[in-house]
Amino acid sequence: MDLFTKQPSEKFEIEFDFLQALTDLGELIVSYDITAVTKDIDSTDDIIDSSRQSTTSVFCTIKNGIDGFRYKITIIVYTNNGNTYEHEVIMKVEDA
C-alpha cells in the first residue's frame, strides 16, 4: 500500500493510475467510488475536496486532515467490461 504525508493546511491533487491493469484487457474506466476513512470513521467529505476521472485514472483533490492521523483513501473503479479494480493509499497528516 502506498503512503504519502501532507500537512493539515495543504490542498493538492493526487492521481490513481489504473493504466497497466486496464490496458491488458483494453478496458476503460466508466465510473468510480472514492472514500477516505480514519479510525473506522468515514471522513470522505472532510478529506476529498473534488474528484474526476479520465479513461485510465482517477484524480482527487485532497484537503484538511488532523495532525497525527492516518487516513485510508480507497478508489474503486468500474470498467466498460464490467470489471472492478481497487487501489488504496495511506495519507499521513503531520504538521511540520
C-alpha positions, 0 to 999 in steps of 0.5 A, a space after each residue: 500500500 502506498 503512503 504519502 504525508 501532507 500537512 493539515 493546511 495543504 490542498 493538492 491533487 493526487 492521481 490513481 493510475 489504473 493504466 497497466 491493469 486496464 490496458 491488458 484487457 483494453 478496458 476503460 474506466 466508466 465510473 468510480 467510488 472514492 472514500 477516505 476513512 480514519 479510525 473506522 470513521 468515514 471522513 470522505 467529505 472532510 478529506 476529498 475536496 473534488 474528484 474526476 476521472 479520465 479513461 485510465 485514472 482517477 484524480 482527487 483533490 485532497 484537503 484538511 486532515 488532523 495532525 497525527 492521523 492516518 487516513 485510508 483513501 480507497 478508489 474503486 473503479 468500474 470498467 466498460 467490461 464490467 470489471 472492478 479494480 481497487 487501489 488504496 493509499 495511506 495519507 499521513 497528516 503531520 504538521 511540520 
